[in-house]
């Protein structure tokens, strides 16, 4: 008798008491007293969040494809009285409501949208189920689509499409890589050519400036030294072999200034030794394929005759 009078309700459990066949009260966790033979305690109800998995259900999409969808449902009992008296089989009611709601939601989507919009589908299912099960004393916490399995032929077609898409992207990336490489190579060649041209230009400028300074220095030194005619003639004669030196020099043309330089040099030598100097032979005509001028070759100027020294 004492065991039937004193009842202990565990944590996260609830009990519904019927007195003489009618609902009396809900037993909360802890120690409680009931009247034997008058009060009847129905089986305890679990108030924790529960998870149920439904078998794969065939659903037809908007593009007339049959897919198998597995659903996972998370729910919590919030009102033991309502879940006891408002619905006969809560789990079966939730399963059938989930299947019908899922078919309504998936029926308005294509297969591609269904595969990529799981969050949207879960939200719509949770809202509809929570609204319908609220009067049953059940709160739907989450609804998750465990898997969406299209037919085998559709899976093969999708795999081929994905493979072709990956190949296309790989080809595009490879072509872009080759294009970028060629662009960078062309830019490198252009910059190299520009830098090389700038270097050659600066080198030419520096070389020209050096030659100009050298010429200016030589010119200044010559004018400051005031060379006479005989020294210039001697330097001119020393430069003639260098002018004629070279593999391409087949014909050596004696310029007209050669006779003048030779005459001046002879005059200088005659003046130095104190004796007469015979005149230099006339310069041979240049072998340039043209007839000689009517006046004939120019004769060398006669050097001045040295005066005789006075007799002792």
C-alpha positions in Angstrom: 0.0 0.0 0.0 2.8 2.4 0.8 4.5 1.7 -2.5 1.4 2.6 -4.4 0.9 5.7 -2.3 4.4 7.3 -2.5 5.9 7.8 -6.0 9.2 9.2 -7.0 9.4 10.9 -10.4 13.0 11.1 -11.9 14.5 14.2 -13.3 13.4 15.1 -16.9 10.4 12.8 -16.5 6.7 13.7 -16.1 3.7 11.6 -15.1 0.1 12.1 -15.8 -2.4 11.2 -13.0 -5.9 10.1 -13.8 -8.5 10.1 -11.0 -11.4 7.9 -11.6 -10.6 7.8 -15.3 -10.3 11.6 -15.7 -7.1 13.8 -16.0 -6.2 15.0 -12.5 -2.7 16.5 -12.6 0.8 16.2 -13.9 3.5 14.8 -11.6 6.8 16.8 -11.7 10.2 15.3 -10.8 10.5 14.5 -7.0 8.5 12.9 -4.3 4.7 12.8 -4.7 1.7 11.1 -3.0 -1.2 9.5 -4.9 -4.4 7.9 -3.6 -4.4 4.1 -4.2 -7.2 2.6 -6.2 -8.5 6.2 -7.1 -5.5 7.8 -8.7 -3.8 6.1 -11.7 -0.3 7.2 -12.9 0.2 6.7 -16.6 3.6 5.7 -18.0 6.2 8.4 -17.5 7.0 10.7 -20.3 10.5 11.6 -21.3 11.0 15.4 -21.5 14.5 15.3 -23.0 15.2 16.1 -26.7 14.7 13.0 -28.7 15.9 12.0 -32.2 14.1 9.8 -34.7 15.2 8.7 -38.1 12.6 8.0 -40.8 13.1 5.4 -43.6 14.0 6.7 -47.1 10.9 8.2 -48.7 10.4 8.5 -52.5 9.8 12.1 -53.5 9.2 13.4 -57.0 10.9 16.7 -57.9 9.6 19.4 -60.2 11.6 17.9 -63.2 9.8 14.5 -62.6 12.7 12.7 -61.0 12.2 10.3 -58.2 14.7 10.7 -55.4 15.0 8.9 -52.1 15.3 11.2 -49.1 16.3 10.2 -45.5 15.1 12.6 -42.8 16.3 13.1 -39.2 14.0 14.8 -36.7 14.8 16.4 -33.3 11.9 17.1 -31.0 11.0 17.8 -27.4 7.8 17.2 -25.4 6.7 20.4 -23.8 3.2 19.5 -22.5 2.7 15.9 -21.1 -1.1 16.4 -21.0 -1.4 17.4 -24.6 0.9 14.6 -25.9 -1.1 12.1 -23.9 -4.6 13.2 -24.9 -4.3 15.1 -28.1 -2.7 12.5 -30.3 -2.8 8.7 -30.2 0.6 7.9 -31.6 2.9 10.9 -31.6 5.8 9.3 -33.5 3.7 8.0 -36.3 1.9 11.3 -36.6 5.2 13.2 -36.8 6.5 10.8 -39.4 3.5 11.1 -41.7 3.4 14.9 -41.3 7.2 15.0 -42.2 6.7 12.9 -45.3 3.8 15.0 -46.6 5.5 18.3 -45.9 8.7 17.0 -47.5 6.9 16.0 -50.7 5.2 19.5 -50.8 8.5 21.3 -50.4 10.6 19.1 -52.8 7.8 19.0 -55.4 8.4 22.6 -56.1 12.1 22.3 -56.7 14.3 20.8 -59.3 16.9 18.1 -58.5 19.7 20.6 -58.6 17.9 23.1 -56.4 17.1 20.3 -53.9 20.7 19.2 -53.8 22.0 22.7 -53.2 19.2 24.1 -50.9 19.2 21.8 -47.9 19.2 24.7 -45.4 16.2 26.2 -47.1 14.4 22.8 -47.1 15.2 22.2 -43.4 13.9 25.7 -42.4 10.6 25.2 -44.3 10.1 21.7 -42.8 10.8 22.9 -39.3 8.4 25.8 -39.5 5.5 23.7 -40.9 6.1 20.8 -38.4 6.5 23.0 -35.4 3.2 24.8 -36.2 1.3 21.5 -36.7 2.8 19.8 -33.6 2.4 22.7 -31.2 -1.1 21.7 -30.2 0.2 18.2 -29.5 2.6 19.5 -26.8 5.6 18.7 -29.1 8.2 21.3 -30.2 10.3 20.5 -33.3 13.9 21.6 -32.7 15.6 20.7 -36.0 14.9 18.8 -39.2 17.8 17.6 -41.2 17.9 15.8 -44.6 20.3 12.9 -44.1 20.7 12.1 -47.7 19.2 12.7 -51.2 19.7 9.8 -53.5 18.8 10.3 -57.2 18.4 7.4 -59.6 21.6 5.6 -60.8 21.3 6.9 -64.3 21.0 10.4 -63.0 24.0 9.9 -60.8 26.1 8.7 -63.8 25.0 11.7 -65.9 25.8 14.0 -63.1 29.3 12.5 -62.7 29.9 12.9 -66.4 28.8 16.4 -66.3 31.0 17.2 -63.3 33.9 15.5 -65.0 33.4 17.5 -68.2 33.1 20.7 -66.1 36.3 19.9 -64.3 38.1 19.2 -67.6 36.8 22.4 -69.1 38.0 24.4 -66.0 41.4 22.7 -66.2 41.7 23.5 -69.9 40.7 27.1 -69.3 43.2 27.4 -66.4 46.0 25.9 -68.5 45.2 28.2 -71.4 45.2 31.2 -69.1 48.5 30.1 -67.6 50.1 29.8 -71.1 48.7 33.2 -72.0 50.0 34.8 -68.9 53.4 33.2 -69.4 53.6 34.5 -73.0 52.5 37.9 -71.8 55.2 38.0 -69.1 57.8 36.7 -71.5 56.9 39.4 -74.1 57.0 42.1 -71.4 60.4 40.8 -70.2 61.8 40.9 -73.7 60.4 44.4 -74.3 61.9 45.7 -71.0 65.2 43.9 -71.8 65.3 45.5 -75.3 64.5 48.9 -73.9 67.2 48.6 -71.2 69.7 47.4 -73.7 68.9 50.3 -76.1 69.2 52.7 -73.2 72.5 51.2 -72.2 73.9 51.4 -75.8 72.7 55.0 -76.1 74.4 56.0 -72.9 77.5 54.2 -73.9 77.5 55.9 -77.3 77.0 59.3 -75.6 79.8 58.6 -73.2 82.1 57.4 -76.0 81.3 60.5 -78.1 81.9 62.7 -75.1 85.2 61.0 -74.5 86.3 61.3 -78.1 85.2 65.0 -78.1 87.2 65.7 -75.0 90.2 63.8 -76.5 90.0 65.8 -79.7 89.6 69.0 -77.7 92.6 68.1 -75.6 94.7 67.3 -78.7 93.5 70.4 -80.4 94.4 72.6 -77.4 97.8 70.9 -77.0 98.6 71.5 -80.7 97.7 75.1 -80.6 99.5 75.7 -77.3 102.6 74.0 -78.7 102.5 76.0 -81.9 104.1 73.3 -84.2 105.9 74.4 -87.3 105.2 73.2 -90.8 108.0 70.7 -90.9 106.6 68.9 -87.8 103.1 68.7 -89.2 104.5 67.3 -92.5 106.5 64.7 -90.6 103.4 63.6 -88.6 101.4 63.5 -91.8 103.9 61.1 -93.4 103.8 58.9 -90.3 100.1 58.6 -90.6 100.1 57.4 -94.2 101.0 53.8 -93.5 98.2 53.6 -90.9 95.7 54.9 -93.5 96.8 52.3 -96.0 96.8 49.5 -93.4 93.7 47.1 -93.7 92.6 44.0 -95.4 90.2 45.9 -97.6 92.8 48.3 -98.9 93.6 46.9 -102.3 94.6 50.2 -104.1 96.7 52.9 -102.3 96.0 56.3 -103.6 98.6 58.9 -102.9 96.8 62.2 -102.0 97.9 65.5 -103.5 98.9 66.7 -100.0 101.6 64.1 -100.0 103.8 66.0 -102.4 103.4 69.2 -100.4 104.3 67.4 -97.1 107.3 65.8 -98.8 108.4 69.1 -100.2 108.2 70.8 -96.9 110.1 68.0 -95.2 112.8 68.2 -97.9 113.1 71.9 -97.4 113.5 71.4 -93.7 116.2 68.7 -94.2 118.0 70.9 -96.8 118.0 73.8 -94.4 119.4 71.6 -91.7 122.3 70.2 -93.8 123.0 73.5 -95.6 122.9 72.0 -99.2 120.5 72.2 -102.1 117.7 69.7 -102.2 116.5 68.4 -105.6 112.8 68.9 -106.2 110.5 66.1 -105.4 109.1 64.1 -108.3 105.5 65.0 -109.3 102.7 62.9 -107.7 101.4 60.1 -109.9 97.9 60.5 -111.1 95.2 58.8 -109.1 94.0 55.5 -110.7 90.3 56.3 -110.3 89.1 55.5 -113.8 88.9 59.1 -114.9 90.9 60.9 -117.5 93.6 63.3 -116.4 92.8 66.9 -116.1 93.9 69.1 -119.0 96.3 71.1 -116.9 98.2 67.9 -115.9 99.3 66.9 -112.4 100.1 69.5 -109.9 103.8 70.1 -109.3 105.3 70.3 -105.9 106.3 73.7 -104.8 110.0 74.3 -105.0 111.6 74.6 -101.6 113.5 77.8 -101.0 117.2 77.6 -102.0 119.5 78.0 -99.2 121.9 80.9 -99.4 125.6 80.2 -99.8 127.6 80.6 -96.6 130.0 83.5 -96.7 133.5 82.7 -97.6 135.9 82.5 -94.8 
